[in-house]
Amino acid sequence: MPIHFSDEAPLDQIELPSRLRNALEIEGVKTVGEVRNMADADLLSFQNLGAASVRHLRQLFGASRSDPPRKGRGGG
């Protein structure tokens, strides 16, 4: 179960791996809500952000509002 963060929570106030933080910062993503509202495909398009990073974000902040829940193995 993800830790509860409000959509307004700034990412610079949350402990994230530096590669992940840098990738989001370069793309101008500043809040938890922005991450939640992005599709996995959009996050995967960011340089240095791969499937493991997207899984980490989804586990930390919850599933994207635009992506259905994943079933089984092999997702993102």
Secondary structure by P-SEA (a helix, b strand, c coil): cccccccccccccccccaaaaaaaaaaccccaaaaaaccaaaaaacccccaaaaaaaaaacccccccccccccccc
